[in-house]
Amino acid sequence: MRIATWNINSIRARAERAVAFLERADVDVLALQETKCKSEQFPVAPFEALGYEVAAWGVNQWNGVAIVSRVGLEDVREGFPGQPGFSKDGDPVLEPRAIGARCGGVDVWSLYVPHGRAIGDPHYTYKLEFLEQLRLAATGWLEVDPTAQVALTGDWNVVPLDSDVWDVSVFEGATHVTPPERAAFEAFAEAGFTELSRRFVPDEHRYTYWDYQQLRFPRNEGMRIDFAYASPALAERATGVTIERDERKGKGASDHVPVVVELAD
């Protein structure tokens, strides 16, 4: 079984690329982030023509998550228990940043962790709360069933190690690299989950994101912010991970690339 995660940066702009990737990479489940469309606007037809089912959650042109599967799509959940909302003014609004579904016996989650914007910004506090509530939910799932097969995949918007970015000094005083963010990310490992891409692709230059500006990709000035955390039972099935760097090439590429996890039957 092959599970991939990809911040597609607008599915309507890149549906053809996503379908071509599924065909080429022989992926069973694809978790998408930043779909940037309402649920009903998701271009379902080309995926269904290829034999995939689609579960999408989006409310406007921002954020948005989806799961595309050819091995079943059951128990679809929009948001996780305790997921916080966000609003600078007024009542917090639940944003489409997490969708889960059971695919081939695995509870797959597509996660788009808040950016944080700037240290001290309300969005930064929101980001830390989002990660904490996700950890509590994931820990609860394992307490109920230690053998649960759970994949927490997506764009985490955290740089766990200095070597996960081309020049950490560029981020001095900025988000993604702060101790609280890194601690919130590491807390999932402390809860028993294993980050699979680190296990199989330890190379410090295996980035998953390159900004569109300042020739970041040609200069390989990237970041590693897309990850796949697996529950203990699922981690035992993992046999490999690939980071599909070539998907950053060509016209109309997303600024992220897919991370593909291979699981034994």
N, C-alpha and C positions, 0 to 999 in steps of 0.2 A: 504494500500500500504506500502511496506517495501523497504527502500532504504539503502544499505550498502556501506561503503567505506573501502578499505583494501589495504595497501601497501603490495603487494604480494611477492616482492623481487624475481622476475623472474617467469613469468607465465609459461614458458616452463618447469621449474623444478617443478611447483606446480599446474598444471592444474587439476590434479585429486583431490587435496585438495580443490581447488576452486569449482569444480563441486559438490563434496560431501557436501561442506558448503551450496551451493545454495539449494540442495535437503533437507538438514536437517533443515535449517533456514527458508525455504519458502520465499526467498528473490525475489522481483520483479525486482529490479535494483541493479547492483553491479558496483561501481566505483573502478577501479583498478589503482594503481600507481606502479612505478618501474617495469614495465613489462619486461624491458631489452631485447627487440627484435624489429626487423623491423616490420612495419605494416603487411607485407605479411607473416611474420613468426609466427604470433599469432596463437595458436592452436584453431581455430574456431570450428572445427568439434564436439568435445564433448559438447560444449555449445549449438550448434544448435540442436544436438540430444536431448537435454533436453528442447528445445523449446525457446531458447534465441537467440536474434540477437546480433551481436558484432560490435562495432566501435572501432578501435584501431589506435593509432598514435605512431610510433616509427621509428627511423632512424638508430639505431645501438644497441650495447649491453648496452647502458647507458640510464637512465631515462625511458621514455615511459609511456603512460597512455591509458586507455581504459574504455569503458562503455559497460556493458552486460545487456540486458533488455529483458523481456518477455511481456512488456506492450507498445511496440512501440519504435521506434528509428528513430526520424525525425530531420531534421535541424541540422545535425552533423557539429560541428565547431572545427577545429584544431587551438587552440590558441584563446585568447580573444582580443578584440580591445585594441591596445596599448601595448600588451605583449612585454617586452624587450627581446632582444637576449643577448648572452654572448660570449665573446672571450677575452682571455688575450692579444692576438696579432691579429691585422687585424680587419676586419669588424665583428660586432656581428652576431652570428648565432642564429636563433630561435630554441630553444630546445623543444622537445615534453613533455611539463610539464602541459598542460591544454587541455582538450577536453570536449566539451559540446554537449548535445543532448536533444531533447524533448522526454520525456518518460512518457506516461500516463498523459500528460498535465503539467508535471513538467520539467523545464529546469534544468537538472542535470549536474553539472560540476565535473569532476575528476581532482584534482589539486595536483601537486607534487612541492611544494614550494622549491626553492633552499636551500641548506644546509647552505651556508655562509662561511664554512670552518674555517675562523679565523677572528677576529676583525681586520679591516684594509686591509684584502684581497679584491681584486676586486670582488670576489664572494659574499662577505658580502654586498657590495654596490649593486650588482646585485639583491640580495635577497630583500633588502629594496625597490628597484625600482619595482621589480616584484609585491610585495604586494601593493605598492601604485597604480600601474597601474591597478591591479585587483580591488582595491577598487573604483577607478574612473569608471571603466567599470561597476561594480555592481551598483554603485550609479546612473549611467546613465540609466541602465535598469529600475530602480525604478522611475526615473523621467519621463521616457516615459510611463510607466505603473505601477502605485502604487500597483496594484492588481496582479502583476506578481508573479508566483510561481517559486522561484529560490532556488536551493540547491547548496551551495558551499562546497563540501566535499573533504576530502583528507588528505594527510600528509603535515601539515603546517610547520613542523620543527621549531616550536616556543613553548616554555614552558611559558604559560601566568602567572602562579602563582608559588611561591616558593614551594607550596605544591604539584605541579604537577611533582615533581621529588623527588627521594628518598633522595637525599642530595644535596641541591642547592650549597653548598660550593665547591663541586667537579667541578662545572662549573664556578668558579670565573675566570674572564678574558677570558672566552670562549663564543662562540655563543649560541643561543637559549634562553638565559635568559637576554640579554641586554635590557636596557630601550627602545632603538629605535625599536627593534624587537617586544617587548611587546606592544609598542604604535601602531605600524603598524597593529598588530593583533586586538587590541582593537578598532581601527578605523572602523572596519566593524560593530561593535555594535553601534558606534556613528552614522553610516550611516543608521541605522535602522534594521540591521540583528540581528538575535538571534542565539547564539551558543547553539544548542539543547542538546548536551551531558552534558553540565554543568547544564542545567535546570533539567534533569532527573537523572543524575548520579553524584551527588555532592561529593561523597566519595573521599577524597584526595588520596586514594590508588588505585583508579581505573585507572591504567596505560594502555597504548595502545602499548607500545614499551619496549622491553628489549634487550639489546645488547647480541650478542652471546658469548662474552668473559667474563671471570672472574665470571662465574656462576651467572650472573645478574638475570636470571629468577628464579632459585631455591631460591635465596635470596630476591626475589621481589624488586630488585633494578631497577625500571623502570622509564619511563617518559610518560607523557600524551601529545602527539603531533599530534594526529589524531582527527580531529574535523568536525562538520557539521554545517555550518552557514546557516540559513534559512531566506528568505525574510519575511516581516510581514504576508502576506497572507498564506504562507506555514507554518510559525510557529504556526498559529492558528489551523492548522490541526494536529500538532504533539501530539501524545498521549503517547509516551514512547521512550526510548533509551536503548539499551543493548550493553555492551562491552564484546565481546566474548573471554574471557581470555583463555578458553580451547584450542583455536586454536594455542596458543603458545606452546602447549605440543606435544610430539611425534616426530618421526623421520621426518626430512625434513620440519620443521615448518618455516614459515617466522618469522622475528624478530618483526613484527607488528601483531596486531590482528584486526579483523573487528569491526567496530562500526555500529550498525544497528538502523535506525530511523523508527519508526512506525507512519503512518499517517492515520487519519480518512478519509473515502471516502467523 
